[in-house]
Every structure is written in structure tokens, then in C-alpha cells.
Amino acid sequence: MKQEILRKLAVIGSEKRDPAFPEIPTLTDLGYKDVPPSNYLLLAPKGLPDPIFKKLEPAFRQAAYSPQFRKVLDNLNIPFVFRDRRELEADFPKHYQFWSDLLKEIGVKN
């Protein structure tokens, strides 16, 4: 008999339920407000010079919008929004605070 090891409790990072698990609620369904999207990040070393960012960011944007990459994300049901360096820098503190507050609320201790 196959034993269940992990049980999915909620969909995180999306306001839509996962079609593969329609019975699993989203955090929004569970009453949480302003749930940030999941982030899949490409990180660079601190202090990377702006000229290098100016070369890398358009290349990453082009790859992110390529049909091949979008197909992979669609097959995995991963929502996608490309955010540049400045958008991520502005969003990250809000995301950190949301998850920090949520983990405290549900009793996860560091």
C-alpha cells in the first residue's frame, strides 16, 4: 500500500487553485489578504556593476518570454510575471514581511 508522505495544505503564490488539485484551497481562499506571488529569482553577487546588469537583464527577459520557457511553465501550471531588478528590490521587503508574519501566526519558530 502506498503511504502518503506529504500532504498539500494550500496553494501558495497564486490566487488560482491548481487544476491538478482543485480541492486544495489557496491562501486567499483561507482568508489571507495581499498574498504575494511566488518568486523564482536569478540572483547576482552584491555590488555587480550596472553595465553588467544592463546586459544580463534583457537577456533574461528574452529567455523568460521565449516559447520554450513559457511552455515549461504552462505545463507545470506556474504563473509568470517578469519583474526587473528595481521591481524586485521594491517588492522583496513586502514579501519577506508577509511570510514572516504568516509563519509567526501559524506557530513556526526560527
C-alpha positions as CSV (number, residue, x, y, z in Angstrom):
1,M,0.0,0.0,0.0
2,K,1.3,3.4,-1.0
3,Q,1.8,5.7,2.0
4,E,1.2,9.4,1.8
5,I,4.4,11.2,2.9
6,L,3.4,14.8,2.2
7,R,0.0,16.4,2.1
8,K,-0.6,19.6,0.2
9,L,-2.4,22.1,2.5
10,A,-2.7,25.2,0.4
11,V,-1.7,26.7,-2.9
12,I,0.8,29.5,-2.3
13,G,1.9,32.2,-4.6
14,S,-1.3,32.2,-6.8
15,E,-4.8,33.4,-6.4
16,K,-6.0,30.5,-8.6
17,R,-6.4,26.9,-7.5
18,D,-4.1,24.3,-9.1
19,P,-6.1,22.4,-11.8
20,A,-4.3,19.3,-10.8
21,F,-5.5,19.7,-7.2
22,P,-8.8,21.6,-7.4
23,E,-9.8,20.6,-3.9
24,I,-6.7,22.4,-2.3
25,P,-7.5,26.0,-1.3
26,T,-5.3,29.0,-2.0
27,L,-4.1,31.2,0.8
28,T,-6.6,33.8,-0.4
29,D,-9.4,31.1,-0.1
30,L,-8.3,30.6,3.5
31,G,-8.7,34.3,4.3
32,Y,-5.2,35.7,3.9
33,K,-5.0,39.1,2.2
34,D,-2.4,40.5,-0.2
35,V,-0.7,37.2,-0.7
36,P,2.5,37.8,-2.7
37,P,3.2,35.8,-5.8
38,S,5.8,33.1,-5.7
39,N,9.3,34.2,-6.8
40,Y,11.7,32.3,-8.8
41,L,14.8,34.5,-8.8
42,L,18.1,34.8,-10.6
43,L,20.5,36.4,-8.2
44,A,23.8,38.2,-8.8
45,P,26.6,39.0,-6.4
46,K,26.2,42.1,-4.3
47,G,27.8,45.1,-6.0
48,L,27.6,43.7,-9.5
49,P,28.3,46.7,-11.8
50,D,25.3,48.3,-13.6
51,P,26.8,47.8,-17.0
52,I,26.7,44.0,-16.4
53,F,23.0,44.2,-15.2
54,K,22.2,46.2,-18.3
55,K,23.5,43.3,-20.4
56,L,22.0,40.5,-18.3
57,E,18.5,41.8,-17.7
58,P,17.4,42.0,-21.4
59,A,18.9,38.5,-22.0
60,F,16.9,37.1,-19.1
61,R,13.7,38.9,-20.2
62,Q,14.1,37.5,-23.7
63,A,14.7,33.9,-22.3
64,A,11.7,34.3,-19.9
65,Y,9.4,35.2,-22.7
66,S,10.6,32.5,-25.1
67,P,8.0,30.0,-26.2
68,Q,10.1,27.1,-24.9
69,F,10.3,28.6,-21.4
70,R,6.6,29.6,-21.4
71,K,5.6,26.0,-22.4
72,V,7.5,24.6,-19.5
73,L,5.8,27.0,-17.0
74,D,2.4,26.3,-18.6
75,N,3.0,22.5,-18.3
76,L,3.8,22.9,-14.6
77,N,0.9,25.4,-14.0
78,I,3.3,28.0,-12.8
79,P,2.0,31.6,-13.1
80,F,4.5,34.0,-14.6
81,V,5.3,37.7,-14.3
82,F,8.7,39.0,-15.2
83,R,10.0,41.7,-12.8
84,D,13.2,43.6,-13.3
85,R,15.8,44.3,-10.7
86,R,14.1,47.5,-9.4
87,E,10.7,45.9,-9.1
88,L,12.1,43.0,-7.2
89,E,14.1,45.3,-4.9
90,A,10.8,47.2,-4.1
91,D,8.7,44.0,-3.7
92,F,11.1,41.9,-1.6
93,P,10.6,43.6,1.8
94,K,6.8,43.3,1.4
95,H,7.1,39.6,0.6
96,Y,9.5,39.0,3.4
97,Q,7.1,40.7,5.9
98,F,4.1,38.7,4.6
99,W,5.8,35.3,5.0
100,S,7.4,36.3,8.3
101,D,4.0,37.3,9.7
102,L,2.3,34.2,8.4
103,L,4.9,31.8,9.8
104,K,4.6,33.5,13.2
105,E,0.8,33.3,13.0
106,I,0.8,29.6,12.4
107,G,3.4,28.9,15.1
108,V,6.6,28.3,13.1
109,K,9.6,29.3,15.2
110,N,13.1,30.1,13.9
